[in-house]
Amino acid sequence: MALQNLLPRIAICAILVSMASTATAQAPAGRAAIPVNGCLSLPKHAELKAALAQAASAEMSGLNNHMWATIIDRDGVVCAIAFSGKARDSQWPGSRVISAQKANTANAFGLDSSSNSDGSGQSKGLALSTANLYSAVQPGGSLFGLQASNPVDTNVAYRGNPAAYGLPSDPMVGGKIGGVNVFGGGLPLFADGQKMVGGLGVSGDTSCADHMIAWRVRDILKLDHMAGVGGVSGDPMRPDNIIYDIGSNGQSAGGFGHPKCVNTGDQTKLPPVIQ
């Protein structure tokens, strides 16, 4: 084939290669290959922000701080991040990533009844809040070391323009954050039919208040279809509730206790979960 006939084809190939390279370069690291289908059925940014503001206003325990909240899907993909207050620095800046870490933890260690097969699994599911993990991960506890098992992906946590943090365009959205957190503020999300669909994390106040506010957010969003789901709290209508059973010896009577905090609220007054 004559050289003059090859030149147009070479030029076209060069353009296609250039376009592919540009697309790869422009795609945020860690986002392009991550499916987000699980987020489609979960609350969007506006719903999460409104629920967080309502819950934070209603809960009087703790330090009365503004809050961060994150929702992730069952695959650990960040779906939405929001804050209460006027601006993204009205809260502790570190609580943005902590809220995502809590959401990941609650999702990562929760099950619904679909886990039950071939004589194993949980026939009623198993809901654990991050508060339920506190005592179990202490030295000598049954889950000691769990908190170091799934590190936060810092490339996802801190990428992008901070001006977008807490907005619908938060650069963490669409990424897998990872992380394990072992104090109050993270809850599993159960949709209608007691199907587990992800996790919620709230951070910005004492860990006890974080749990209370997260509980109220989940209640407002109606992602607490958990009546009868297995848990460790001893309350079938609040299966993943925080437990205050740490004695003067520093040990949790049931193995899943959490310390009390400044201005601790009454966890038994939280709204019961729904069928």
Secondary structure, DSSP 8 states (H G I E B T S, - for coil): --HHHHHHHHHHHHHHHHHHHHHHHHS-TTTTT---GGGTTS--HHHHHHHHHHHHHH---TT----EEEEEETTSBEEEEEE-SSSTTSS-TTHHHHHHHHHHHHHHT-B-GGG-BTTBS-TT-B---GGGGTGGGSTTSTTTTGGGSS-B-HHHHS-S-GGGTTSTT-TTTTSB-B----SSSEEEEEETTTEEEEEEEEESS-HHHHHHHHHHHHHHHT-BB-TT-B-SSS-TTSTT-----B-TTS-BSSS------TT---GGGS---B-
